[in-house]
Amino acid sequence: MGYVIGIDIGTGSTKAVAVSGTAKVLEVCQASYPTLQPQPTYSEQDADVIWNAVVKCITDLTALIDDTPIAVVLSSAMHSILLTDDNGKPISNMITWADNRSASVAEELRRSAYGELIYNETGTPIHAMSPLCKIIWMKDHAQPLFKRAAHFISIKTYIWFRLFGVYETDYAIASAMGMFNIENNQWNERSLKLCGLRAGQLGELVPTDHSRPAGNELATRLNLSESTLFVIGSSDGCLANVGSFATTPGTAALTIGTSGAIRVAGERPTLNYSAMIFNYKLFDDLFISGGPINNGGVVLKWYAEKFLQRTLASEADYEKLLDAISDTEPGANGLIFLPYLLGERAPIWNSEASGSFFGIRNYHSQAHFTRAVVEGISMALYTILLEMETAGLVIDKVHVSGGFVHSSEWLQILADMFNKPIVLIHDEDASAIGAALIGLGVAGLMDNLHLESETSRTTFMPRPEYRAVYDITSTVYRSLYNKMTTEMEALGTLRQLVPSRTIS
């Protein structure tokens, strides 16, 4: 049986999907792992635990199918940074995209003469998520560790090193670091000078389709054929567009997992410093541009567990919670929720932003609050879409897949709010599917990434009668943040002055 494996190395788990030569999903495996928070604002993971999860997913899939794949392709979450020694051993935990310790570094850089120059050269937003800001922070605040490190790499580069003993970094992961020049495909000199590194400490740059055969030793360890190709692949965001069949102009891809993002493909980057639209290179002639939010499914989980005392442990739990909003009116009868529990990335890029319910009246019920939370998360994505369109990107329809948007109620909210068709593509992880499609191309089994596979789809059309409602709520939503920015930042200062207390 000819098949490929797409592996998505995510923040909460690694997920692997086996896909046939006709792009049909055969089997799925997943291995979860924890995120460590040794201090407030920190977000770390054990790189070797993630390596073991990747190994487990590969061996579990090959055991289920009882055959070896033609290719294994990697997708990975962006913005991670890991320090290793001369022997390739980690000397720190891996710092994830969600780590906020370098927020002050990002703010200072954003206001400096270098901020816009680096953004225009790299296409990466100036924010605490960026490895550039994390490395500058380590240079300034963790100098002994900084000096011990031989390499500063992503989790994907580390997995590749564990596989083949070489440091290689694909263009998309590199272009999410704030240290890669998207025009010349080289490490960016201005960024290197700012963080005090040499290009050789970051890994050799390679394209998305770069591959190496498994060989004897690796084949034996992972139950593969010696001829099985490992393809370095791309980032989870870029590959979500591939897996959602959103690589042609006019079609955006939307994902809502723990966080969320909306992205559209184009032949050139779309640079907008005020909104800091990201621009990640998938291929030389294909960029994925858009914006990420911090506050996706994590907000819904927080609301359910902290306020409703309900555990969300399965898809059924989420469906039951979201079914409750079916009888509430769009706009939650005038109740608006700013979902910025974890600060926010696009389009406001403010680590001190905080959440808020506004417009509470005595006739609002629990269902209204639930709907307001879902609409608040959706509105955060909608504000990015508006910025993207203002910057000249054309978006005619939005493809969604997997994650927290299985609810038909949520999908209809997105269609009404965005005023665009929302197309549910498939239930599996779009990034892992996208990685597998890249593998099919490398193996010569698929020559067109725009080709849509045998997959079911459902389209949710916008309802014109609710256009005015979301026009008003969108205007109020954006105005609320602008009016409360100073107060949010003052509360951020207060949180630093008063030690936090954990209530069990």
MOCORDA-V844992 format. One record per residue. RES is the residue in three letters. PSI is psi in whole degrees, -180 to 180 (NA if undefined). Layout:
<<RES,PSI> <RES,PSI>>
//
This chain:
<<MET,124> <GLY,118> <TYR,163> <VAL,159> <ILE,127> <GLY,127> <ILE,124> <ASP,113> <ILE,95> <GLY,-177> <THR,-39> <GLY,-21> <SER,165> <THR,132> <LYS,134> <ALA,138> <VAL,128> <ALA,127> <VAL,134> <SER,174> <GLY,-16> <THR,16> <ALA,28> <LYS,135> <VAL,126> <LEU,-49> <GLU,158> <VAL,138> <CYS,153> <GLN,143> <ALA,123> <SER,162> <TYR,160> <PRO,162> <THR,135> <LEU,139> <GLN,77> <PRO,-23> <GLN,158> <PRO,142> <THR,-8> <TYR,148> <SER,110> <GLU,161> <GLN,157> <ASP,115> <ALA,-34> <ASP,-29> <VAL,-40> <ILE,-40> <TRP,-46> <ASN,-33> <ALA,-40> <VAL,-46> <VAL,-44> <LYS,-43> <CYS,-41> <ILE,-50> <THR,-34> <ASP,-42> <LEU,-46> <THR,-31> <ALA,-39> <LEU,-39> <ILE,-22> <ASP,42> <ASP,160> <THR,145> <PRO,158> <ILE,-38> <ALA,153> <VAL,125> <VAL,138> <LEU,135> <SER,153> <SER,149> <ALA,150> <MET,172> <HIS,11> <SER,156> <ILE,135> <LEU,134> <LEU,130> <THR,160> <ASP,-171> <ASP,-25> <ASN,5> <GLY,12> <LYS,134> <PRO,136> <ILE,9> <SER,167> <ASN,159> <MET,132> <ILE,127> <THR,173> <TRP,-31> <ALA,-8> <ASP,132> <ASN,13> <ARG,-24> <SER,23> <ALA,-41> <SER,-34> <VAL,-46> <ALA,-42> <GLU,-43> <GLU,-42> <LEU,-39> <ARG,-33> <ARG,-8> <SER,174> <ALA,-19> <TYR,-23> <GLY,-56> <GLU,-34> <LEU,-46> <ILE,-41> <TYR,-45> <ASN,-30> <GLU,-34> <THR,-22> <GLY,4> <THR,129> <PRO,145> <ILE,102> <HIS,162> <ALA,-22> <MET,-26> <SER,131> <PRO,-31> <LEU,-49> <CYS,-38> <LYS,-42> <ILE,-41> <ILE,-42> <TRP,-44> <MET,-40> <LYS,-36> <ASP,-31> <HIS,-9> <ALA,54> <GLN,-40> <PRO,-43> <LEU,-43> <PHE,-43> <LYS,-28> <ARG,-24> <ALA,134> <ALA,-31> <HIS,147> <PHE,104> <ILE,164> <SER,167> <ILE,-34> <LYS,-44> <THR,-36> <TYR,-44> <ILE,-43> <TRP,-39> <PHE,-40> <ARG,-30> <LEU,-45> <PHE,-4> <GLY,18> <VAL,150> <TYR,107> <GLU,138> <THR,128> <ASP,161> <TYR,-41> <ALA,-45> <ILE,-41> <ALA,-41> <SER,1> <ALA,3> <MET,-12> <GLY,17> <MET,13> <PHE,128> <ASN,114> <ILE,-9> <GLU,-41> <ASN,3> <ASN,36> <GLN,160> <TRP,138> <ASN,121> <GLU,-41> <ARG,-40> <SER,-44> <LEU,-43> <LYS,-40> <LEU,-39> <CYS,0> <GLY,38> <LEU,163> <ARG,152> <ALA,-37> <GLY,-17> <GLN,-7> <LEU,-12> <GLY,151> <GLU,135> <LEU,132> <VAL,155> <PRO,170> <THR,-38> <ASP,11> <HIS,133> <SER,160> <ARG,140> <PRO,152> <ALA,-44> <GLY,175> <ASN,-51> <GLU,-48> <LEU,-38> <ALA,-41> <THR,-43> <ARG,-36> <LEU,10> <ASN,49> <LEU,175> <SER,150> <GLU,-28> <SER,-6> <THR,127> <LEU,134> <PHE,124> <VAL,131> <ILE,-30> <GLY,-143> <SER,-163> <SER,163> <ASP,-36> <GLY,-48> <CYS,-43> <LEU,-22> <ALA,-35> <ASN,-43> <VAL,-48> <GLY,-21> <SER,6> <PHE,48> <ALA,58> <THR,11> <THR,152> <PRO,141> <GLY,-15> <THR,118> <ALA,156> <ALA,136> <LEU,133> <THR,140> <ILE,106> <GLY,-131> <THR,-45> <SER,-146> <GLY,167> <ALA,157> <ILE,134> <ARG,150> <VAL,147> <ALA,150> <GLY,163> <GLU,-21> <ARG,156> <PRO,154> <THR,102> <LEU,128> <ASN,100> <TYR,-34> <SER,-41> <ALA,-12> <MET,56> <ILE,131> <PHE,155> <ASN,100> <TYR,137> <LYS,116> <LEU,-51> <PHE,172> <ASP,-32> <ASP,20> <LEU,114> <PHE,146> <ILE,115> <SER,147> <GLY,-152> <GLY,146> <PRO,152> <ILE,149> <ASN,-28> <ASN,83> <GLY,-119> <GLY,-24> <VAL,-32> <VAL,-43> <LEU,-39> <LYS,-44> <TRP,-47> <TYR,-46> <ALA,-43> <GLU,-39> <LYS,-34> <PHE,-39> <LEU,-8> <GLN,41> <ARG,137> <THR,132> <LEU,93> <ALA,-8> <SER,168> <GLU,-35> <ALA,-37> <ASP,-43> <TYR,-42> <GLU,-41> <LYS,-42> <LEU,-45> <LEU,-23> <ASP,-26> <ALA,-18> <ILE,1> <SER,-27> <ASP,5> <THR,151> <GLU,149> <PRO,139> <GLY,-1> <ALA,36> <ASN,46> <GLY,10> <LEU,125> <ILE,139> <PHE,124> <LEU,120> <PRO,22> <TYR,56> <LEU,-31> <LEU,37> <GLY,-166> <GLU,148> <ARG,-119> <ALA,149> <PRO,7> <ILE,-27> <TRP,56> <ASN,110> <SER,-18> <GLU,1> <ALA,146> <SER,166> <GLY,160> <SER,139> <PHE,136> <PHE,141> <GLY,19> <ILE,130> <ARG,168> <ASN,-11> <TYR,1> <HIS,133> <SER,177> <GLN,-39> <ALA,-36> <HIS,-42> <PHE,-41> <THR,-45> <ARG,-40> <ALA,-38> <VAL,-47> <VAL,-43> <GLU,-34> <GLY,-45> <ILE,-44> <SER,-39> <MET,-34> <ALA,-41> <LEU,-37> <TYR,-37> <THR,-33> <ILE,-44> <LEU,-42> <LEU,-41> <GLU,-39> <MET,-43> <GLU,-37> <THR,-34> <ALA,-3> <GLY,0> <LEU,136> <VAL,126> <ILE,112> <ASP,-33> <LYS,164> <VAL,125> <HIS,132> <VAL,155> <SER,139> <GLY,-164> <GLY,-145> <PHE,1> <VAL,34> <HIS,-22> <SER,126> <SER,-31> <GLU,-44> <TRP,-43> <LEU,-37> <GLN,-36> <ILE,-45> <LEU,-44> <ALA,-46> <ASP,-42> <MET,-47> <PHE,-19> <ASN,41> <LYS,154> <PRO,134> <ILE,122> <VAL,115> <LEU,118> <ILE,-59> <HIS,171> <ASP,-14> <GLU,172> <ASP,116> <ALA,-33> <SER,-43> <ALA,-40> <ILE,-44> <GLY,-41> <ALA,-43> <ALA,-38> <LEU,-37> <ILE,-42> <GLY,-40> <LEU,-37> <GLY,-45> <VAL,-36> <ALA,-3> <GLY,15> <LEU,-13> <MET,125> <ASP,10> <ASN,109> <LEU,-17> <HIS,-10> <LEU,128> <GLU,134> <SER,-179> <GLU,90> <THR,142> <SER,151> <ARG,150> <THR,134> <THR,131> <PHE,118> <MET,144> <PRO,144> <ARG,114> <PRO,-29> <GLU,-15> <TYR,7> <ARG,-45> <ALA,-37> <VAL,-49> <TYR,-22> <ASP,-43> <ILE,-49> <THR,-34> <SER,-43> <THR,-46> <VAL,-43> <TYR,-51> <ARG,-35> <SER,-38> <LEU,-47> <TYR,-47> <ASN,-37> <LYS,-22> <MET,7> <THR,-46> <THR,-43> <GLU,-39> <MET,-42> <GLU,-34> <ALA,-41> <LEU,-32> <GLY,-40> <THR,-40> <LEU,-41> <ARG,-31> <GLN,-27> <LEU,-31> <VAL,119> <PRO,139> <SER,152> <ARG,134> <THR,126> <ILE,118> <SER,NA>>
//
